[in-house]
Amino acid sequence: MDRPLEKPVTLRERIVEFVKDSITNGRLKPGERVPEHEIAESLGISRTPIREAFRQLETEGFITVMPRKGAVVSPITAKDVREFYAIKSLLEGYAARQACAKFTDKDIKRLRTLNQQMKACAEENDLKGFFRLDTRFHETFLKACNNDRLCTLAHNIVQQFERLRVAALSMPGRLRASVKQHDGIIEAFALKDEPRVEALVRENAELSAEILVKELSAERSGSGSNQYA
């Protein structure tokens, strides 16, 4: 199986994971203060690693650190979603097209393996596991495009808006739908069909945007889950 050795989890990473889970599960809602001193007391730690964790969470769009108020959960707006996924669609679609001719049988096998693992995560509703594998799936063709600046740009924008990806994947049925879309992407790579690869990778991003914007619209009308805005 294509799995790296597990690295020890740092204290900062534990705090980041705890706060992300609290936001994703709706225990911490948009606009609510993230209780810094309660986290410190419950873990028996100083505020230093918490502030380091908060810097990462702010970079990834989960929280906003405000003067005199501390860290609060950031809202997600339809504008945020549309802008992020428009950029992701363009960058990753172009990268996939450029990678297509360079793709090897080993690359195809890697994508198939990752997507099979994602299918298992989808069946178990394992969002965190799916998210990690999905990142590696997309990184496979980003690296294969052999454009270091494009890879760096795509990585930075995706990292900055990690919360939007988590939110989109948490929508009902999205994990299974994503696996199905990935099947089409893999087959297009296998056929070295450059226009189709680009179109399918862009469609994958655009559908996430569409689903998430629809959820935000439902929340504004009072019929949504009210977790994101």
N, C-alpha and C positions, 0 to 999 in steps of 0.2 A: 504493500500500500504506500501511496505517496504522502507520507506524514513526517514532518520534521520532529526532531527531539524536542520535548517540552522544556522550556526555559523556566527557571524559578520565577515565581510571581513576586514582584516588589510590592512594598507597602503602598506606593503611589498607584500602582496598577490595581491593587485591591480596592482602593478608594474610588478610582475612576470607574471600575466595573460596578461597584455598589450604587454610585450616583446614577450611572447610565441605566441600570436596571430599574431604579426607583422612578426615573423619568419615563422610560419605555412602558413600564407597567401601570403608570398613572398614579403612583403613590405620591409623587411630586408633580404638581401641575404647573403649566405656564404662569409665570408671574409670582410663584411661591418662592420664598427664601430657602436656600439650601442650608440646613442647620449645621454650620461649621463646628460649633463647640460641642454639639451633641455627638457628631461623628468622632471628634477627638476623645470625648469621654467614653463612648461605647467601645472604641478600639484601644483606649489607654495610651494614646499617643499625643505628641505635640502638634501644634498647628502647622509646622513647617511642611511635612509631606502633604497635608491637606491643601495648602496653598499651591504646592507644585501640581497636585492633581487638578485643582481648579483652573490653573493656567492651560493645561491640556484640554480640559472640558470646554473651556471658552473658545479655544482654537478650533475645536471640532463642532462648535455651534450648539452645544447642549445647555450652556449657562452664559449669563452675562454678569460680570463683576461690576457692581455700581458703587460709587463713592458713598460712604456712610450707611449704605444699605447692605453691602456684602454681595454674595452670589445669589442670583435668582435664576429660575428656569426660563430659558429664552422661548418666546413664541415661535411658531412656524407660520409663515404667511404664504399665500398662493404665489405671490411675486418671488419669494425666495425659491420656492419649488420650481417654478417655470424657468427662472434664470439659471439655476444650478443644472437642471437636467438638459437645458438647451446647450450649455457648454459641454457637459458630459457626453451628450449625443454626438456633437461635432467632433470632439477630440477622439473619443473611442471608435467612432465610425471610421474616421480617417485612418487611425492606427490599425484597425482590423483590415482595412483594404490594403494598406501598405504591407502588412504582415502576411497576407494571403499567399502570395507567390513564394515566400520564404518558409512557409510552414512545413515542418517535417512530419513523418509518421509518428515520431516520438511526441511531438506537440499535440497531434490529434489524439493520441492515446492518453496523454495527460488530461486534456479537456474531457474526454469520455469518463476517465476515472473520477475526476473532480465532480462531474455532473451526477454520476452514480452515487457518490457520497452525499451530494446535496439532496438527491431524491430521498435517501434514507433520513436525512435531517428533516425534510419536509413532512415525511410520514410521521415523525416523532414530534413535530412542531418545535424543533430545536432551532430557534432563531439565531442564537449566538454562533452555533456550529455552522449553520447555513451561511451566515454573514462572512465568517472567516474564509470558507471555501469559495464563496462568490467573488471575494476580493482576489483570491489566487487565480480563479478562472479568467477574470478580466486582465490580470497582470500578465498572464501567459501570452496573449497576443499583443499587449502593449510592449513587452520586452522584445517580442519577435519582430516588431516593426523596425527595430534597429535605429531608433531616433531618440537619443538620450534626453534631449530637451523636451520633446513631446511627452516622454515618460514622466519626467520630473514635473512638468506642468499638470498633467493629468493626475498624478499622485497628490500634488499639493491641493488641487481643487476638490478632489474626492475626500481627502482628509479634513479639509476645512468644513465640509458639509456632511460629515459622517452621519449626523443625526437624521438627516433627510433620508438617507439610504435605509437606516434602521427603521424609521417610521414607515417608509414605503413597503419594505419587506414584511412588516408586521400586519399589514392589511389582510383581511380574510382571503384565503385562496392564492395569495401572491406567490408564496414559495413554490407551490406546484406549477403555477403558470410560468414562473421563471425557469424552472427545470425544462418545461416543454419548449420554451423559446430557445434555451441553450441547445437543445437537441437540433433545432433548425440551424443554429449558428455553426455547430460542429459539422453538420453535413455540408454546409456551404463551404467551409474550410476544406473539407475532404475533396470536394469537387473543384477546388481552387476557383470558385465563382466570386470574383472580387466585388462586382456591384451588389450581388445578393448578400455577401458577408457584411458589407458596409450598411446596407439597408436594414438587415436584421439586428445588428448591434445597435443602430440608432433607434429602431423600433422598441428594443428592450428597455432603453432609457426613457423613451417617450411614454411608454405604457405606465411605467412607475410614476412619472409626473402626473399623468392623467388620473390615475387611481388616487393619488395623494391629494390632488386639487379637489377632486370630487368629495373626499372625506372632509376636507376643510370647509367646503361649501355646505355640507350636511351639518357640520358643527355650528356654523353661523345660523343655520335655520333651526337649530335645536334638536336635530334628529341624529347627530353623530355621537362619537364616543367621547369628545371633548378632552382628548389627551394631547393635542398638538398645537392648538392656538387659542 
